[in-house]
Amino acid sequence: MLTSFRTPGVYIDEIPVFPPSVAEVETAIPAFIGYTMDATKKGENILMKPTKISSLKEYEDYFGETPADDIKLTLTDQDGKGVNFAVTSFTAPTPSCILHYCMQMFYANGGGPCYIVAVDKAKPKGTVVLNGAGTAKGLDDGLSVLAKEDEPTLIVIPEAVNLSANDYSTLVGNVLTQCNTLQDRFGVFDVYDGDTALDPNDLSTNRSHYGTVALKYGAAYYPFLKTSLNYFVADDEKNVGVTIVTNGTAAAEVTLDTLQTTKTAAYNAAKDALRNHPNSFVVLPPSGAVVGRYAFTDANRGVWKAPAGMSLNAVIEPAVRLTDQQQGDLNIDSTGGISINAVRAFAGKGTLIWGARTLAGNDNEWRYISVRRFFNMVEESVKKSTYWAVFEPNDSNTWVKVRGMIENYLTQKWREGALAGATTKDAFYVRCGLGVTMTAQDILEGKLYVEIGMAVVRPAEFIVLRFFHKLQTS
C-alpha cells in the first residue's frame, strides 16, 4: 500500500501475503425442462422463466401436481352378491405430463436445489412439440432460455422421449451443443423407446440420435423404471372410471366417487387396485432418479466419485431386465463408440445404476462421467475466481498469485481424494510465466496463459480377480 507520510507518528501498513482463494461452484444443480399443470409464483407467470426451487413442496406450489388423467377399471362380482370383487382389467392412463412424477423421483433419490423451466401447460402425449409459436412453446425453446442461466450444471428433459424420433435427435443435439459451448453443464438423457427391449438394430438406431459431436458432455441411461409411485387420483376421484360386471353383464361405467356410498365393497376393491395392481405403478424415464443420485453422490462423496453402483429409491424394477451380454452391447460400442449406461436389478441389492460412461465411451480422456464433471467444476471454479486478475499488471507478482491460488485449491482436492498421485507433483501441475506459458509477444498483447494438468481418479469399472493353483511346498 502506498502511503504519503506527512505527520510524524507510527503507522500500520497491512501487507497481504496470501494468494486469493478459489470459491468452488456447485456441481449438481439440474435444470428440468418440461410441461407443468401451472406456472405461477406469487401471482407472477413464470412460463419460460427458469425458476430455482429447493423442495418438492416448492415445485407443487409453483407448478402444480399431476394432471388427473383417466384411469379405467373393470371389476367382476365374484358371486353375484355384491360382496367379493376381482379386478379383471386395469387400463393405466397415458400421462399428460410426467415432470411432477420425475421430480418425486429426483427428491426420493437425494435431490436438492434445481431449476424448473415450464415451457407450457400440460398436453396429452403425442402433442409435445420441439418448437412452438405463441403460447405453444416447446422444449427446445426452454433449452434456449436456459442458456442464459449460469448456475445449472445438469440438463434434464424427461419428456424428450415423447417427441418424434427426428425431434428427439434435434433436441439431444442442441443440448450437447449448449453444453459444449458453455462448458459448465452436462446432459443426462433417457434412451428413446427405453420402455421396450432393444435388439442390436434398435440399439444402432438409438445411438444414431446422439450424433458424433460433443459426446463427452452427455450420458444416456436405459431402460425406463417401474416406480413405486401410483398414477394420480384426483381428490374427487372422478378421473377413475369403473365398470362392474355381474353374471357376465357389464353395467354402465361410473366414476369411482359414486361407488363410495352405493357399492362399498366395489369401492374398496377399486381403491386397493389403484394402490397395488401391477398396472397402477408409473413407468418413467430414469433421468429424474439418476440426477437425484448425482446430487446425493456429489454431496456425500464428491463429484469425482462416479454416480454408479448405487440403488435407486422408489423403484420396483427396471422396465426391461438385462443380461450381462446385453449390457456389454450397451456399454461398449465398437462401431460408433457411443456408450449407454444400464440400470439393472440385482438379487438382494435392488435396482442399481450400473454404468458410469459418457456417450463418448471409446474416448480415453472423457470416457467417464465423473472425470468430465470434475473438469467442469474445476474449470468453472477457477474461471470465476480469477476475475480479480483482469487488468492487473501482467508480471511475475500476478503470475505467482494466480499459480498459488490454483495450487492451493488443487492441493485440497488431492487431499480429498479427487486426484491420483502419491504427492501433489504426481497429481497435478500449474504453470504460468514468461518462457513457460507465455512469450514476450503474448505479454505485449495483454494475454496471461495458465496451464493446469490434473490426474483425476477414475472408477474401477472392471475388477478382475485372478486365481491360481499353488503347488504343495511342504
Secondary structure, DSSP 8 states (H G I E B T S, - for coil): ------S-S--------S--------S--EEEEEEES--EETTEE-TTS-EEESSHHHHHHHH-------EEEEEEESSSSSS-EEEEEEE----S--HHHHHHHHHHTT--SEEEEEEEE---TT---SS-STT---HHHHHHHHTT-SS--EEE-GGGGGS-HHHHHHHHHHHHHHHHHHSS-EEEEE-TTTTS---HHHHHHHHHTT-SSSGGGEEEEES-EEEEEE----TT-TTEEEEEEETTEE---EEHHHHHHH-HHHHHHHHHHHHHSGGGEEEE-THHHHHHHHHHHHHHT-TTS-S-S-B-TTEEEESS---HHHHHHHH--TTT-B--EEEEEETTTEEEEE--B-SBTT-TTT-BHHHHHHHHHHHHHHHHHTGGGTTS--SHHHHHHHHHHHHHHHHHHHHTT-B--SSHHHHEEEE-SBTTTB-HHHHHTT----EEEE-B------------------
